[in-house]
Amino acid sequence: MSTSSNPLSWLPLHFSTVDDPRTGNRKVHQLLEIIGLTIIAVISGADNFIAIEQFGNAKLDFLRQFFSFKNGIPSHDTIGRCFSLMESRQVESAFASWVKQVSELTEGEVIAIDGKTVRGSHDKHRDKSAIHMVSAWAAGNGLCLGQLKVANKSNEIVAIPKLLDLLDLKGCIVTIDAMGTQKEIARKIIKGKADYVLALKANHPELHEEVVQSFQHLAGSDQYPMIEEWNKDHGRIESRRCCVLDVEAADFDWILPQDLAAWTGLSSIIMIESQRWLPKGASLERRYYLSSLSLKKNNQADFNRIIRQHWSVENSLHWSLDVTFGEDQSRVRTGQADHNLSIMRRLVLNLIKKDKSLKVGIQSKRMRAAWDNAYLLKILRLGNL
């Protein structure tokens, strides 16, 4: 099959940079064969190495369109060994390279950065902690742009700058929860010619208290513009009030100038007041944010929309990985296998989400791919776009 007509031609283009970790005469199967088999099997519903082997044996004739498999389908032990030994940073870089080819980020695209623990990867007997992955999610495109594993005895503060280095976010708006609200991260985002909206909580106690006091003191003044939006869904009524204060225009007697100046590009502070009415009662929550976005170019509704879009990383990425791909239940734990297989799941999720031909959920698309070779080929071709 020629490169131009090969639905999987994107695979060697990006993943040939991943070094084969095996030595000597143990290379009975090519590494790209194993990676390609895994991607195709995961698309079709396989969630572990045994299922990948079984899928390969059932679909061997189909798979030989792409690879020779002259020694047949590798065993699940061989697949697992390769995934445990592959250098995860190389796999992450290959994934990021592929995403750059298939994604077109528009001006003002919201990029939500958030972490997720793969709970099933915890191995008490080997004294191995569950891995924690930090992902960048393009809310508008519905794509995972990249991910990094948080190193043992580290946290997201260390991983987020490294993830930002993998991505080209020029013109985008990066949203991060309170863990990533750090001066160096804000500086890196601005240096990359992007904007930020960073959640502010008590991990910055002095600034958090100063911001809270500012909104309390300015309430009711002409410097306190607020919009309100209403939502009704699943028996829940929600009111969201958004107030944005211009750092340059507002009277910030309650915030020390040096506290504002420490945040590169800071233009506004935001309060979201969310009130919910449930059958069991009502609740009120106020959340605060720092942003480089200016009120001169954005209105209150824009800020409210951007902050709401951040949560799509939970609903569209993390939820899909757990419910559809069974990530939290996965018992893949050896070496770097849990990390590398997690990257494959995100790659497959991107491919499936790019298909708009079927108006069904991710799980239904995976089932369709498993029994319909034409549809499976269609999904694979999306990797070339």
Secondary structure, 3 states (H helix, E strand, C coil): CCCCCCCCCHHHHHHCCCCCCCCHHHCCCCHHHHHHHHHHHHHCCCCCHHHHHHHHHHCHHHHCCCCCCCCCCCCHHHHHHHHHHCCHHHHHHHHHHHHHHHCCCCCCCEEEEEEEEEHHHCECCCCECCEEEEEEEECCCCEEEEEEECCCCCCHHHHHHHHHHHCCCCCCEEEECHHHCCHHHHHHHHHCCCEEEEEECCCCHHHHHHHHHHHHHHCCCCCCCEEEEEEEECCEEEEEEEEEEECCCCCCCCCCHHHHHCCCCCCEEEEEEEEEEECCEEEEEEEEEEECCCCCCCCHHHHHHHHHHHCHHHHHHHHHHHHCCCHHHCCCCCCCHHHHHHHHHHHHHHHHHHCCCCCCCHHHHHHHHHHCHHHHHHHHHHHHC
